[in-house]
Amino acid sequence: MFDNILVPTDGSDCAETAVGYAEDLGARYGATVHALCVVDPRTIEHGPHYDDVKREHTEVAENTSAELSSGGLSAKPVVLTDVPHKAILQYVTEQDIDLVVMGTHGRTGVERYLLGSVTEKVVRLSDVPVLTVSAANDAVTYPYTDILVPTDGSEGAAAAIGPAVDVASKYGSRIHALSVVETASLGVDVRSETVLESLEEAARDAVETVEEQAARASIAGVETAVEHGNPYRAIHSYVDEHGIDLVTMGTHGRSGIERYLLGSVTEKTVRTSPVPVMTVRQSE
């Protein structure tokens, strides 16, 4: 599934953490890992200063590529000059990239986390899965033993099942399927037993879909859960309580088809998750 993996890097600690995850996945999949460093022309002046910055970025890309190659991987250093998220997305298309691995913030966004950052824009717009990694948690979570697939049964959520199952097959991981019945925002009618039963049935159907797809791929361990409450908080709690190593989820579900990631459960999960999150956009 992942033959070409792109890891954008700026040499920051968070980017270096992402390189480790890209290296591990690259080894598992026998993939070529592309180490991309982007010179943003909006932040520098052309001339000698630009040349110095370009040289620094080239050094970062080449050092990252050399690090990956020393571990036996096929690696390629790349330096581009453009608006960073545009360069990344264009490179994804032109080089047939299958997965992007990124830190949630780099040198210019340590305190701002994801919002407004290069990573957020790539997650929103990428046609291929994006694995986001935070440097806030020093402990690496690979090799993955437990992978969580949150789902609301929508087509957007279902897009993440295939990649989750594929990664689980490579790592011998357990799959956890979680569907959260959000009752707080549904008004007083939610107290109706009939309404609750309908919502719970839909949630059970959603996790069973994940279970069935995992079974077809011969995933040995599959756990399903239906919970009530705030979706992103329930996901966070489940991650902590079940030792989850990786969350794989669609970039939008039933309530966010047109809004993509902004304000959604997925955005909040990417921002706050103590483990990496692989976001998958529904094919159009």
N, C-alpha and C positions, 0 to 999 in steps of 0.2 A: 504493500500500500504506500509506503514512504520510501521512494527511491532517491529523491532529492530533497534535502532538508536545508532550509535557510536559517542562519542565526545572525541577525543584525547585531553589531557590537560597537560600543564606543569606548571600550576599555574600562568602564565603570565596574564596581563590584557586582551590581545586579546583572549586568550584561555577562560578566564572567561566570556567574552562577548559571545563567541560561546556557552558556557554552557547554558546561558539564552535562546538562540534560540533553542537549543536542548530540553530544558525543556518545552518550549511552544509547540513545535511540538509533543513532547512525550505526553503531556496532551491532545492535540487534537486527536491524533491517538490511545491513550491508549497503547502506546509502552513502551517497556523496554529500558531504556537508559543505555548504557555501558560507564562508565568513564574510559578511558584507559590512563595510564601514562607509557611512554617507557623510560627505561634506555638505553642510547646509550653507548655500551662498548668501542667505539672508542675514547671517550672523557675522560675516567677515567681509573685508574689503579685498578686491582683486589686487594682484601685484605680489610683492615679496611675502606679505603676511599670508596671503592665500597659499602660496607655495609651501610655506612652513606648515600650515594646517594640513594641506594635502599630504605632505611628507609624514606627519604624525599619524594621520589616519591610515596611510599605507602601511606604516610600521605596525599599527594595531591589527590590521587585517592579516598581514603576513605572519605576525607572531601567533595569532589565533589559529591560522591555518597550519602553521608548523607544529603547534601543540596538538592539534587534532591528528595530523599525519604521524606524529611520533607514537600515537596509540594504535597505529595500523589502519586508520581510516583514509578513504579518499577524500581529500579536502581541497578547497579552492578559495584563494583570497580575492576579494573584489572591492574596489573603491569606486564610488560614484559621486557625482556632484549634482544635487537636486534637493528639493524639499524632501525630507527624510521619508515620510510615509508614502509619498508618490514614488520615490525611487524603489522602495521595498515592494510595493504592489506591482509596479511595472516589471521588476526583476522576477517576481513570482510568475507572472504571465509569460515572459520571454524565455525563461529557463525551465519551464515546466516543473516548478517547485511543488512538492506535495504537502509540505508542512513547514510552518514558520515557528521558530522557538525564540521567545523574546522575554526580556526582563520587563517588569511592570513599570519601571522607571529607570532613567539613566542619569547622566551628569546634570541635566537641567531640571529634573523633576523629582528629586528625592523626597521632598515633603508633599508633593502634590499627588502622589500615587498615580492612578491611571487617568483621571479626568483631564481632558484637554491634551493628553500626551500623544506622542507618536504611536505608542502601543494601542491606545484606545482607537485611534483612527484605523490602524491595521486590523484590529479585531472586528471593527464594524464593517469594513469594506472587503476584507479578504475572501476570495472564493475558495480558499483551501483552509484546512484547520490551522488554528493558531494556539500554540502552547505557551501560556503566560506563567512566568516564574518570578516569585518575589524573593529578594535577598534578606527579607526580614527574619525568616526562619533559617538558621544556619545549617540545620540538619537536612541532608538530601533525602528524597523520598523514593529514589530508584535503587534497586529494581523494584518495580511496582508489584505489590502482593494483593492490594485491595483497591479496586477502581469503582467509583460511584458514578452512576448515571441518573441524574435527576430528570424526571419526565412529567409532563402534564398531558401526554397523549396526543399532542399536536404534531403536525408534520415538521415544524421547526425543531421540536424537541427530539423527534425520531431521527433526525439527521445525524445525531451524535452517537446513535447506537452502534452503527457499523464500525466507525473508528475505535470506539471503546472495546468492542468485541475483538477487533483485530489486534489491538495492543495487548489485551488480556491473553490472546492466543500466543503471542510472542513471549510474554513474560510468565505464563502459567498463573495468571492472576485470578482472584475471585472477582465476580461482578456483583455489585450492589445496585439494585434498582429502587429508587425512592420517588414516591409521588406524594405531594403535600396538598391536602384539602384546605384551601384558604377560606376560612369562614368569616373572618372579621369584616371584610369589605363587601360582603354580599347582602347586607341588610337584614331586617328582622325576619324575612321569610326563611332565612337559613335555619331557623329554629324548627322549621317543619321537618318532621321525620322523613317525609317523602323526598324532600329536597336533599337532605343529608345522605340518604340512601343512594340517590342518583349520583351525587358527587363522589361518594365512596366507591360506587361501582365503576365509574369512569376512571378513578385512580387505580383501582385494581386491574382494570383492563390495560392501563398504561404500563404498569410494571410487568404484567404478564407478557406484553409484547416484547419487552426487553429480555425477559426470561426465555421466551421461545426462540428469539434470534441467537441468544447465547448458547442454547441447547443445540441448535443446528450447527454451531461452530465447535461443538464438543467441549465447551467450557465446563470444567468439572464442578466448580463452586459458584452457585448463584443464590443470592439472598434478596428478598423483596420486602418492601415496607411501605405502608400507607400511614401517614401521620397528619395531624391537624395543626394549623397555626400559620405563622408567617413563613413563606417558602424559603427565603434566603437564610433566615435564622435557623429554620429546621435543617437546612443543608449543612450549615456551619456546625450545628450540634451533632449531626450525624457523622460528619468528618471526624470530629473530636472523639466521639464515643466508640467508633468502630475502626479506628486506626486506618483511615482512608489515606492512600498515597497519591491519588490522582482523581480529579473530578473532570468528567467529560460531559459537556452539555451544549445544546443548541444556542445560537445567539439570540433567538427570540422564540416565544411560545404563543399561547392563545391570545395574550393581550398586547403583543408587541410586534405584530407582523410588519407594520409600516415604520415603526420607530426604531427598528433594529435594536441596538444594545442600550441606548441611553435610558436610564431610569429603570431598567428592567432588573429582574432577579439575577440574570446572568452578570450584568455589570457589577452589581453589589457583591456577588460571589467572587468575581475576578479581583475586585478591590480588596476584599477582606479575607480571602481563603488562606489558611496556613499551609496549604499544599498547592501544587501547580494545578491550573485549570486549562483543559483543552476545549476551546470553543469551536463549534462547527456550524457553518452557515448553510442553510437549506439551499439545495440546487434549484435554480429557477428554470 
